[in-house]
Amino acid sequence: MKRRTQPNLKCLDFRAVKITCMAKILLVEDEKDISGAIKEWLAEDYHLVEIIDSGSVALERMQSHNYDLIILDLTLPGMNGMDVCSKFRAGGGSTPILMLTAKKSLVAKEAGLDAGSDDYMTKPFQLRELSARVRALLRRPITQPVTQFKVGPLCLDRNSCRLTNSGIEVHLLPKEFSLLEYFMRHPNQVASVDDLLDRVWGSETNVVPETVRSTLRSLRQKIDQPGQASFIRTIHGIGYKLEDNDGHGQ
């Protein structure tokens, strides 16, 4: 895989178009030299690339964040790419997936496509071909992801960044909104402080556990009703969860 040096006229024409259609891409690859080269290459096409090097962590991120495209290596620590892809599709994930692997057999390709990937590339590959496949996948229409979530009287619309509680609009700060969205995407599931740091704050620097707790306190003050139990229940010594019932938490 070689870095492009001097683009030709066709590349220049294409890059002018790509300025207006930057994509958010999740790259799941544990070989740092490969992931670094791919990220640098796609950044030249004005894409935002986030790198994850673990299959299990990648699946959690895919389920809790929205991406325009996922580039997924087959051989990963924690959970292999085939299982990541299958579980993501089984959970309703519709983001296009480009699978990478060193396996060249037709059987391996069929297995990858049957698991739910949209395209398949074998290593080693040319980065120019990767760009072409990325462009092709980004042109495909995909099923619109779920953008509205309702738990009890809470209704969250991520398209308009609007939250209502019993029909009354509640104004949240961006990170409060993201935190509540995560809980509403995963009702009745317990999340530890470390889980929330990873899934809501991601790769942000200078973020500590107290950041989660202070954001949660602020969120509770805005959505809870005086004299009533909190929507987000504290599971002492473990974490927090949003209960999908009328009793709320405690």
C-alpha positions as CSV (number, residue, x, y, z in Angstrom):
1,M,0.0,0.0,0.0
2,K,1.7,3.2,-1.2
3,R,0.7,6.7,-0.4
4,R,-0.4,8.7,-3.4
5,T,2.1,11.5,-4.3
6,Q,0.9,13.8,-7.1
7,P,-2.8,13.5,-8.0
8,N,-3.9,13.5,-11.6
9,L,-6.7,15.6,-13.0
10,K,-9.3,12.9,-12.3
11,C,-8.3,12.9,-8.6
12,L,-8.5,16.6,-8.4
13,D,-12.0,16.6,-9.8
14,F,-13.1,13.9,-7.4
15,R,-11.5,15.6,-4.4
16,A,-13.4,18.8,-5.2
17,V,-16.6,16.9,-5.0
18,K,-15.7,15.1,-1.8
19,I,-15.3,18.3,0.2
20,T,-19.1,18.5,0.3
21,C,-19.7,14.9,1.2
22,M,-17.3,14.0,4.0
23,A,-18.1,10.6,5.6
24,K,-17.7,9.4,9.2
25,I,-16.0,6.0,9.0
26,L,-15.2,3.5,11.7
27,L,-12.1,1.5,10.9
28,V,-11.7,-1.7,13.0
29,E,-8.2,-2.9,12.5
30,D,-5.6,-4.1,15.1
31,E,-2.5,-3.8,12.9
32,K,-1.4,-0.2,13.6
33,D,0.7,0.2,10.4
34,I,-2.3,-0.7,8.3
35,S,-4.9,1.3,10.2
36,G,-2.6,4.3,10.2
37,A,-2.0,4.2,6.5
38,I,-5.7,3.8,5.8
39,K,-6.7,6.6,8.1
40,E,-4.1,8.9,6.5
41,W,-5.2,8.0,3.0
42,L,-8.9,8.4,3.6
43,A,-8.3,11.7,5.4
44,E,-7.0,13.1,2.1
45,D,-10.5,12.4,0.8
46,Y,-11.9,14.5,3.6
47,H,-13.3,11.6,5.6
48,L,-13.3,11.4,9.4
49,V,-11.8,8.1,10.5
50,E,-12.1,6.6,14.0
51,I,-9.9,3.6,14.7
52,I,-10.8,0.7,17.1
53,D,-8.5,-2.3,17.5
54,S,-10.8,-4.7,19.3
55,G,-13.8,-6.6,18.0
56,S,-15.9,-6.5,21.1
57,V,-15.2,-2.8,21.7
58,A,-16.0,-2.1,18.0
59,L,-19.4,-3.9,18.3
60,E,-20.3,-1.7,21.3
61,R,-19.3,1.4,19.4
62,M,-21.2,0.4,16.3
63,Q,-24.4,-0.2,18.4
64,S,-24.2,3.1,20.2
65,H,-22.8,5.5,17.5
66,N,-23.8,6.4,13.9
67,Y,-21.3,5.9,11.1
68,D,-21.6,6.3,7.3
69,L,-19.3,3.3,6.7
70,I,-17.5,0.6,8.7
71,I,-14.2,-1.0,7.5
72,L,-13.9,-4.2,9.4
73,D,-10.9,-6.5,9.6
74,L,-11.7,-10.2,9.9
75,T,-9.0,-11.2,12.4
76,L,-9.4,-9.2,15.6
77,P,-8.8,-9.6,19.4
78,G,-11.8,-9.9,21.6
79,M,-14.2,-11.0,18.8
80,N,-13.5,-11.8,15.2
81,G,-14.9,-9.6,12.4
82,M,-17.3,-12.3,11.2
83,D,-19.0,-12.4,14.6
84,V,-19.0,-8.6,14.9
85,C,-20.7,-8.2,11.6
86,S,-23.3,-11.0,12.3
87,K,-24.2,-9.5,15.7
88,F,-24.4,-6.0,14.3
89,R,-26.8,-7.1,11.6
90,A,-28.8,-9.2,13.9
91,G,-29.4,-6.1,16.1
92,G,-30.7,-4.2,13.2
93,G,-27.5,-2.4,12.1
94,S,-27.7,-1.2,8.5
95,T,-24.4,0.7,8.1
96,P,-22.4,-0.5,5.0
97,I,-19.6,-2.8,5.9
98,L,-16.4,-3.3,4.0
99,M,-14.6,-6.4,5.3
100,L,-10.8,-6.8,5.1
101,T,-9.0,-10.2,5.4
102,A,-5.9,-12.0,4.4
103,K,-8.0,-15.0,3.4
104,K,-8.3,-15.3,-0.3
105,S,-10.5,-18.4,-0.7
106,L,-14.0,-18.1,-2.3
107,V,-15.4,-19.9,0.8
108,A,-14.0,-17.1,3.1
109,K,-15.5,-14.4,0.9
110,E,-18.9,-16.1,0.8
111,A,-18.8,-16.4,4.6
112,G,-18.0,-12.7,5.0
113,L,-20.8,-11.7,2.6
114,D,-23.3,-14.1,4.2
115,A,-22.4,-12.6,7.7
116,G,-23.7,-9.3,6.4
117,S,-20.8,-7.4,4.9
118,D,-21.5,-5.4,1.7
119,D,-18.0,-5.8,0.2
120,Y,-14.8,-7.7,0.7
121,M,-11.1,-6.9,0.1
122,T,-8.2,-9.3,0.6
123,K,-4.8,-8.1,1.9
124,P,-2.5,-6.8,0.6
125,F,-4.5,-4.3,-1.4
126,Q,-4.0,-1.0,-3.1
127,L,-5.2,2.1,-1.3
128,R,-6.6,3.5,-4.6
129,E,-8.9,0.5,-4.8
130,L,-9.9,0.9,-1.2
131,S,-10.9,4.5,-2.0
132,A,-13.0,3.3,-5.0
133,R,-14.8,0.7,-2.9
134,V,-15.5,3.3,-0.2
135,R,-16.9,5.7,-2.7
136,A,-19.1,2.9,-4.2
137,L,-20.5,1.9,-0.8
138,L,-21.2,5.5,0.3
139,R,-23.3,6.0,-2.9
140,R,-25.6,3.1,-2.0
141,P,-28.9,4.0,-0.4
142,I,-29.3,2.4,3.1
143,T,-32.1,1.9,5.5
144,Q,-32.6,4.9,7.6
145,P,-31.4,4.3,11.2
146,V,-33.7,4.7,14.2
147,T,-33.7,8.4,15.2
148,Q,-36.5,8.5,17.7
149,F,-36.5,6.8,21.1
150,K,-39.3,6.6,23.7
151,V,-39.0,5.4,27.2
152,G,-41.9,6.1,29.5
153,P,-42.8,9.8,29.1
154,L,-39.4,10.6,27.7
155,C,-39.2,11.1,23.9
156,L,-35.9,11.8,22.2
157,D,-35.5,12.8,18.6
158,R,-31.8,12.8,17.6
159,N,-32.5,14.4,14.2
160,S,-33.8,17.6,15.8
161,C,-31.7,17.1,19.0
162,R,-35.0,17.5,20.9
163,L,-36.1,15.9,24.1
164,T,-39.6,16.0,25.6
165,N,-40.8,14.8,29.0
166,S,-44.6,14.2,29.0
167,G,-44.8,16.5,25.9
168,I,-42.8,19.3,27.5
169,E,-39.5,20.2,25.8
170,V,-36.4,19.8,28.0
171,H,-33.2,21.6,26.9
172,L,-30.0,19.6,27.3
173,L,-26.4,20.3,26.8
174,P,-24.8,18.2,24.0
175,K,-23.1,15.7,26.3
176,E,-26.2,15.4,28.4
177,F,-28.2,14.6,25.3
178,S,-25.6,12.0,24.1
179,L,-25.6,10.4,27.6
180,L,-29.4,10.1,27.7
181,E,-29.5,8.8,24.1
182,Y,-27.2,6.0,25.1
183,F,-29.4,5.0,28.0
184,M,-32.5,5.2,25.8
185,R,-30.9,3.0,23.2
186,H,-30.1,0.5,25.9
187,P,-33.0,0.5,28.3
188,N,-32.8,-1.9,31.3
189,Q,-29.1,-2.5,30.6
190,V,-26.6,-1.6,33.3
191,A,-23.6,0.5,32.2
192,S,-20.6,1.2,34.4
193,V,-18.8,4.5,34.6
194,D,-16.0,3.1,32.4
195,D,-18.6,1.9,29.9
196,L,-20.1,5.4,29.6
197,L,-16.7,7.0,29.3
198,D,-15.9,4.7,26.4
199,R,-19.3,4.8,24.6
200,V,-20.3,8.4,25.2
201,W,-17.0,10.3,25.5
202,G,-15.0,7.9,23.3
203,S,-11.5,9.0,22.5
204,E,-11.9,12.4,24.1
205,T,-8.9,13.4,26.2
206,N,-8.9,14.9,29.7
207,V,-12.1,13.1,30.7
208,V,-12.3,11.4,34.1
209,P,-15.0,9.3,35.9
210,E,-16.2,12.4,37.8
211,T,-17.1,13.9,34.4
212,V,-19.6,11.1,33.9
213,R,-21.1,11.6,37.4
214,S,-21.4,15.3,37.1
215,T,-23.0,15.1,33.7
216,L,-25.4,12.5,35.1
217,R,-26.3,14.7,38.1
218,S,-27.1,17.6,35.7
219,L,-29.1,15.3,33.4
220,R,-31.2,14.0,36.3
221,Q,-31.9,17.5,37.6
222,K,-33.4,18.3,34.2
223,I,-35.5,15.2,33.5
224,D,-36.6,14.0,36.9
225,Q,-39.7,15.3,38.7
226,P,-39.6,16.5,42.3
227,G,-40.8,13.8,44.7
228,Q,-40.5,11.0,42.1
229,A,-37.9,8.3,41.6
230,S,-35.1,9.1,39.1
231,F,-35.5,7.8,35.5
232,I,-31.9,6.6,35.7
233,R,-31.4,4.1,38.5
234,T,-28.1,3.8,40.4
235,I,-27.0,0.1,40.8
236,H,-24.6,0.6,43.7
237,G,-21.1,-0.7,43.1
238,I,-21.9,-1.5,39.4
239,G,-23.3,1.4,37.4
240,Y,-26.5,2.9,36.1
241,K,-29.5,1.9,34.0
242,L,-32.6,3.5,32.5
243,E,-35.6,1.3,33.3
244,D,-38.2,0.9,30.6
245,N,-41.2,1.0,33.0
246,D,-43.5,3.5,34.7
247,G,-41.8,3.0,38.1
248,H,-38.5,4.7,37.1
249,G,-35.4,4.0,39.1
250,Q,-34.2,5.1,42.5
